[in-house]
Amino acid sequence: MDDLENKILNLANKAGKIALENGAETYRAENIICRICRRFALEPQCFVAITGIITSVRNSKGDSFCLVERVTSRTTNLNKVHIINNIIRHLDDYSFEELEKEIDDVKNKDKRYKKIINFLAYCGGAFSFTLLFNGGIYDAIASFIGGGVIFIISDWATKIQSNSFFLNTLGGFLCTNVSYLGVKLGITQSVSYSTIGTIMLLVPGIALTNAIRDMVAGDLISGVSRAIEAFLVGVALACGTGFALYLIYW
């Protein structure tokens, strides 16, 4: 194995890892890795799960070598997935050095919205969901406040690198209490609408969608893993909300 082949394998895994960490399906990550390897005359065999990537390649001499990448964190940044996809679609236009620079630029790209924009998005999302579920304007206002609380604890949990089960349990607990505070102040008549609207911010829609897409594509291990992950998030939300309701009505 020469140095260039080693670099090609590392670059392919890096591109697949970026896609997987930012919300791509496992079959998409596999496709990215395989296409980069084939572009530079390596024959790949790739296996991607939600927690790791294993890639084995064979060169023109028949020598085989392998690389394993551990995936320890996942988030949602579909812009990075889109950029990687666009690069792969025009793969023949890049030399190895140009492709390496493009992939590194995507990896280091951290163009995110300002916190105030994210805060307002959380608040506005909760507000809109409450109206969607036939809540009144005062229920939506209570959800607006709850959405802000969810943003604050999400930002805090990201900083301390907390696990998602804790975040969703705490989120369900706090948003239910915010809704109950609205009832106590006479703003709303029920905790139901505002609680449901706020909890929708924490529902794992992308994880569930990717689970279905992975299973349809034949990636049963990743699909089932993602489905279980989504189920556990639902359990965490139910635990947090249920405990809050128990304290309120006990």
KAFEN-V620712 format. One record per pair of residues at least 12 apart in sequence whose C-alpha atoms are under 10 Angstrom apart, sorted by sequence separation. I is the first residue (numbers start at 0). J is the second residue. D is the distance in whole Angstrom. If there is no record, write none. Layout:
# KAFEN-V620712
<<I/J/D> <I/J/D>>
This chain:
# KAFEN-V620712
<<15/27/8> <16/28/7> <32/44/9> <33/45/7> <43/55/6> <44/56/6> <53/65/7> <54/66/5> <55/67/9> <86/98/8> <126/138/8> <127/139/7> <129/141/9> <130/142/10> <178/190/5> <179/191/9> <181/193/9> <209/221/9> <210/222/4> <211/223/9> <213/225/9> <214/226/10> <15/28/5> <16/29/10> <18/31/8> <32/45/7> <42/55/8> <43/56/4> <44/57/9> <53/66/6> <54/67/6> <126/139/5> <127/140/10> <129/142/7> <153/166/7> <177/190/9> <178/191/8> <209/222/7> <210/223/7> <213/226/10> <14/28/8> <15/29/7> <29/43/10> <32/46/10> <41/55/10> <42/56/5> <43/57/7> <52/66/8> <53/67/5> <54/68/9> <125/139/7> <126/140/6> <128/142/9> <129/143/9> <152/166/7> <153/167/9> <176/190/9> <178/192/9> <179/193/9> <208/222/10> <210/224/8> <211/225/9> <14/29/10> <15/30/8> <16/31/10> <29/44/9> <30/45/9> <32/47/10> <41/56/6> <42/57/5> <43/58/9> <52/67/6> <53/68/6> <86/101/8> <124/139/10> <125/140/9> <126/141/8> <127/142/9> <128/143/10> <152/167/10> <175/190/7> <178/193/6> <179/194/9> <207/222/9> <210/225/5> <211/226/8> <12/28/9> <15/31/6> <16/32/9> <29/45/6> <40/56/10> <41/57/6> <42/58/6> <51/67/7> <52/68/5> <53/69/9> <86/102/8> <123/139/9> <125/141/9> <126/142/5> <127/143/9> <153/169/10> <174/190/10> <175/191/8> <177/193/9> <178/194/6> <206/222/9> <207/223/10> <209/225/7> <210/226/5> <11/28/10> <12/29/9> <14/31/7> <15/32/6> <28/45/9> <29/46/7> <30/47/10> <40/57/9> <41/58/5> <42/59/8> <51/68/6> <52/69/6> <122/139/10> <123/140/10> <125/142/5> <126/143/5> <149/166/9> <152/169/8> <153/170/8> <177/194/8> <178/195/10> <208/225/9> <209/226/9> <210/227/9> <11/29/10> <13/31/10> <14/32/7> <15/33/9> <28/46/9> <29/47/6> <36/54/10> <40/58/7> <41/59/7> <50/68/9> <51/69/4> <52/70/7> <83/101/9> <122/140/9> <124/142/9> <125/143/6> <126/144/9> <149/167/9> <152/170/7> <175/193/8> <176/194/9> <206/224/10> <207/225/7> <208/226/9> <210/228/9> <12/31/9> <13/32/8> <26/45/10> <28/47/7> <29/48/10> <37/56/9> <39/58/10> <40/59/7> <42/61/10> <50/69/6> <51/70/5> <82/101/9> <83/102/7> <122/141/10> <123/142/9> <124/143/8> <125/144/9> <126/145/9> <151/170/10> <174/193/8> <175/194/5> <178/197/9> <206/225/6> <207/226/6> <210/229/9> <11/31/7> <12/32/6> <15/35/10> <26/46/9> <27/47/9> <28/48/9> <32/52/10> <36/56/8> <41/61/10> <43/63/9> <45/65/10> <47/67/10> <49/69/9> <50/70/5> <51/71/8> <82/102/9> <122/142/7> <123/143/6> <125/145/7> <126/146/8> <149/169/9> <150/170/9> <174/194/6> <175/195/9> <177/197/10> <205/225/10> <206/226/7> <207/227/9> <11/32/5> <12/33/9> <14/35/9> <25/46/9> <26/47/8> <33/54/9> <36/57/10> <42/63/9> <43/64/10> <44/65/9> <45/66/10> <46/67/10> <47/68/9> <48/69/10> <49/70/7> <50/71/6> <121/142/10> <122/143/4> <123/144/9> <125/146/5> <149/170/6> <152/173/9> <173/194/10> <174/195/9> <206/227/10> <207/228/8> <208/229/10> <10/32/8> <11/33/8> <25/47/6> <26/48/9> <32/54/8> <33/55/10> <36/58/10> <41/63/10> <43/65/9> <48/70/9> <49/71/9> <50/72/8> <83/105/7> <121/143/8> <122/144/6> <124/146/7> <125/147/9> <148/170/8> <149/171/9> <172/194/10> <174/196/10> <175/197/9> <203/225/10> <206/228/8> <207/229/6> <9/32/10> <11/34/8> <12/35/9> <24/47/9> <25/48/6> <29/52/9> <33/56/9> <47/70/10> <49/72/10> <50/73/9> <82/105/7> <83/106/10> <120/143/10> <121/144/9> <122/145/7> <123/146/8> <171/194/8> <174/197/6> <175/198/9> <203/226/10> <206/229/6> <207/230/9> <8/32/8> <11/35/6> <12/36/9> <24/48/9> <25/49/7> <28/52/9> <29/53/10> <49/73/9> <119/143/9> <121/145/9> <122/146/4> <123/147/9> <125/149/10> <146/170/10> <149/173/8> <171/195/10> <174/198/7> <205/229/9> <206/230/10> <7/32/10> <8/33/10> <10/35/8> <11/36/6> <24/49/9> <29/54/9> <80/105/9> <121/146/5> <122/147/5> <145/170/9> <148/173/8> <149/174/7> <203/228/9> <204/229/8> <10/36/9> <11/37/10> <23/49/10> <79/105/6> <120/146/8> <121/147/6> <122/148/9> <148/174/7> <171/197/9> <172/198/10> <203/229/6> <206/232/10> <8/35/8> <9/36/10> <25/52/9> <78/105/10> <79/106/8> <119/146/8> <120/147/9> <121/148/9> <122/149/9> <147/174/10> <170/197/9> <171/198/6> <202/229/8> <203/230/9> <7/35/8> <8/36/7> <19/47/9> <118/146/8> <119/147/7> <121/149/7> <122/150/8> <145/173/8> <146/174/8> <170/198/8> <171/199/10> <202/230/10> <203/231/10> <7/36/7> <19/48/9> <20/49/9> <79/108/8> <118/147/6> <121/150/6> <145/174/5> <148/177/9> <203/232/7> <7/37/10> <19/49/7> <20/50/9> <79/109/9> <117/147/9> <118/148/9> <120/150/9> <121/151/10> <144/174/9> <145/175/8> <170/200/10> <171/201/8> <202/232/7> <203/233/8> <7/38/10> <8/39/10> <16/47/9> <19/50/9> <79/110/10> <118/149/9> <119/150/9> <145/176/9> <146/177/10> <167/198/9> <170/201/8> <201/232/8> <202/233/7> <4/36/9> <7/39/7> <15/47/9> <19/51/9> <78/110/9> <118/150/6> <142/174/8> <145/177/6> <201/233/9> <7/40/10> <8/41/9> <12/45/9> <16/49/10> <19/52/9> <76/109/10> <78/111/10> <117/150/8> <118/151/8> <141/174/9> <142/175/10> <144/177/8> <145/178/7> <168/201/10> <7/41/9> <16/50/10> <76/110/10> <144/178/9> <167/201/7> <202/236/8> <4/39/8> <8/43/9> <12/47/10> <16/51/8> <76/111/9> <142/177/8> <166/201/9> <167/202/9> <198/233/10> <201/236/8> <3/39/10> <4/40/9> <16/52/7> <114/150/9> <118/154/10> <141/177/7> <142/178/7> <4/41/8> <15/52/8> <114/151/10> <141/178/6> <144/181/10> <199/236/10> <140/178/10> <141/179/9> <163/201/10> <198/236/8> <13/52/10> <139/178/10> <141/180/9> <142/181/9> <198/237/10> <12/52/7> <114/154/9> <138/178/8> <141/181/6> <12/53/8> <140/181/9> <141/182/9> <12/54/7> <198/240/9> <11/54/9> <138/181/8> <137/181/9> <138/182/9> <9/54/10> <141/186/8> <195/240/10> <8/54/8> <140/186/9> <141/187/8> <194/240/8> <8/55/9> <140/187/9> <146/193/10> <8/56/8> <137/185/10> <138/186/8> <139/187/9> <142/190/10> <145/193/8> <146/194/10> <149/197/8> <153/201/10> <38/87/10> <137/186/6> <138/187/6> <141/190/9> <144/193/10> <145/194/8> <148/197/9> <149/198/9> <20/70/7> <23/73/10> <136/186/10> <137/187/6> <138/188/8> <142/192/8> <143/193/8> <146/196/9> <147/197/9> <150/200/9> <19/70/8> <20/71/8> <21/72/9> <22/73/7> <23/74/10> <136/187/9> <137/188/9> <138/189/8> <141/192/9> <142/193/5> <145/196/9> <146/197/6> <149/200/8> <4/56/9> <16/68/8> <20/72/6> <21/73/6> <22/74/6> <23/75/9> <28/80/9> <31/83/8> <35/87/8> <38/90/7> <39/91/10> <135/187/8> <138/190/8> <141/193/6> <142/194/7> <145/197/6> <146/198/9> <149/201/8> <4/57/10> <15/68/10> <16/69/9> <17/70/10> <19/72/10> <20/73/4> <21/74/5> <22/75/5> <23/76/9> <27/80/9> <31/84/8> <34/87/7> <38/91/7> <134/187/10> <135/188/10> <138/191/9> <139/192/8> <140/193/8> <141/194/9> <142/195/9> <143/196/9> <144/197/9> <145/198/9> <146/199/10> <4/58/8> <12/66/8> <16/70/7> <19/73/7> <20/74/6> <21/75/5> <22/76/6> <23/77/8> <30/84/10> <34/88/9> <138/192/6> <139/193/6> <142/196/6> <143/197/8> <146/200/8> <190/244/9> <12/67/8> <13/68/8> <18/73/10> <19/74/9> <20/75/8> <21/76/5> <22/77/6> <28/83/10> <31/86/10> <32/87/9> <35/90/8> <38/93/10> <39/94/9> <134/189/10> <137/192/10> <138/193/5> <139/194/10> <141/196/9> <142/197/5> <146/201/10> <8/64/9> <9/65/10> <12/68/7> <17/73/9> <19/75/9> <20/76/8> <21/77/6> <22/78/10> <23/79/9> <24/80/10> <28/84/10> <31/87/7> <34/90/8> <35/91/10> <38/94/10> <39/95/8> <137/193/9> <138/194/9> <141/197/9> <142/198/9> <0/57/10> <1/58/10> <8/65/8> <9/66/8> <16/73/10> <18/75/10> <21/78/9> <22/79/9> <23/80/6> <27/84/9> <30/87/9> <31/88/10> <38/95/9> <134/191/9> <135/192/8> <136/193/10> <139/196/8> <0/58/8> <8/66/7> <9/67/10> <18/76/9> <21/79/7> <22/80/7> <23/81/9> <134/192/5> <135/193/9> <138/196/9> <139/197/9> <5/64/9> <9/68/9> <17/76/10> <18/77/9> <20/79/10> <21/80/7> <133/192/8> <134/193/7> <0/60/9> <4/64/10> <5/65/9> <18/78/10> <20/80/9> <35/95/10> <132/192/7> <5/66/9> <18/79/7> <19/80/8> <23/84/10> <131/192/10> <132/193/9> <134/195/10> <0/62/7> <17/79/8> <18/80/5> <129/191/10> <130/192/8> <134/196/9> <171/233/10> <0/63/8> <17/80/8> <18/81/9> <35/98/9> <129/192/6> <130/193/9> <132/195/8> <133/196/10> <172/235/10> <0/64/8> <18/82/9> <128/192/9> <129/193/6> <132/196/7> <164/228/9> <167/231/10> <168/232/8> <171/235/8> <172/236/8> <175/239/8> <176/240/9> <179/243/9> <15/80/10> <18/83/7> <128/193/9> <129/194/8> <131/196/8> <163/228/9> <167/232/7> <168/233/9> <170/235/9> <171/236/5> <172/237/9> <174/239/9> <175/240/6> <179/244/9> <14/80/10> <17/83/8> <18/84/9> <129/195/7> <130/196/8> <166/232/9> <167/233/8> <168/234/8> <169/235/8> <170/236/7> <171/237/7> <172/238/8> <173/239/8> <174/240/8> <175/241/9> <126/193/8> <128/195/8> <129/196/4> <164/231/7> <165/232/9> <167/234/9> <168/235/5> <169/236/8> <171/238/8> <172/239/4> <173/240/8> <175/242/9> <176/243/7> <15/83/9> <125/193/8> <128/196/5> <129/197/8> <163/231/9> <164/232/6> <167/235/6> <168/236/5> <171/239/5> <172/240/5> <175/243/6> <176/244/8> <179/247/8> <14/83/7> <125/194/9> <127/196/8> <128/197/7> <129/198/10> <163/232/7> <164/233/9> <166/235/8> <167/236/5> <168/237/8> <169/238/9> <170/239/7> <171/240/5> <172/241/8> <174/243/9> <175/244/7> <14/84/10> <125/195/9> <126/196/7> <127/197/9> <128/198/9> <129/199/9> <164/234/8> <165/235/7> <166/236/9> <167/237/9> <168/238/6> <169/239/6> <170/240/8> <171/241/8> <172/242/7> <173/243/8> <176/246/10> <125/196/5> <126/197/8> <128/199/7> <164/235/6> <165/236/9> <167/238/9> <168/239/4> <169/240/9> <171/242/9> <172/243/5> <176/247/8> <124/196/8> <125/197/5> <128/200/9> <163/235/9> <164/236/8> <167/239/7> <168/240/7> <171/243/8> <172/244/8> <175/247/9> <14/87/10> <124/197/8> <125/198/8> <166/239/10> <167/240/10> <168/241/10> <123/197/10> <125/199/7> <164/238/10> <165/239/9> <168/242/9> <169/243/10> <122/197/8> <124/199/8> <125/200/7> <164/239/10> <121/197/9> <124/200/7> <122/200/9> <121/200/7> <10/95/9> <14/99/9> <17/102/9> <13/99/10> <17/103/10> <14/101/10> <18/105/10> <7/95/8> <10/98/9> <11/99/9> <14/102/6> <17/105/8> <18/106/10> <72/160/9> <6/95/9> <10/99/7> <13/102/8> <14/103/9> <17/106/7> <9/99/10> <13/103/9> <16/106/10> <72/162/10> <11/102/9> <14/105/9> <3/95/9> <7/99/9> <10/102/8> <14/106/8> <6/99/9> <10/103/9> <13/106/9> <75/205/8> <75/206/10> <48/218/9> <47/218/9> <48/219/10> <49/220/9> <50/221/9> <46/218/10> <48/220/7> <49/221/6> <47/220/9> <48/221/5> <49/222/9> <47/221/8> <48/222/9> <50/224/10> <49/224/8> <48/224/9> <49/225/8> <48/225/10> <24/205/10> <23/205/9> <24/206/9> <22/205/8> <23/206/10> <22/206/8> <24/208/9> <25/209/8> <24/209/6> <25/210/9> <23/209/8> <24/210/8> <26/212/9> <27/213/9> <22/209/8> <24/211/10> <25/212/9> <26/213/7> <24/212/7> <25/213/7> <26/214/10> <24/213/6> <27/216/10> <26/216/7> <25/216/9> <26/217/9> <24/216/10> <26/218/7> <25/218/7> <24/218/10> <25/220/10> <26/221/9> <25/221/7> <24/221/9> <25/222/9> <24/222/9> <24/225/10>>
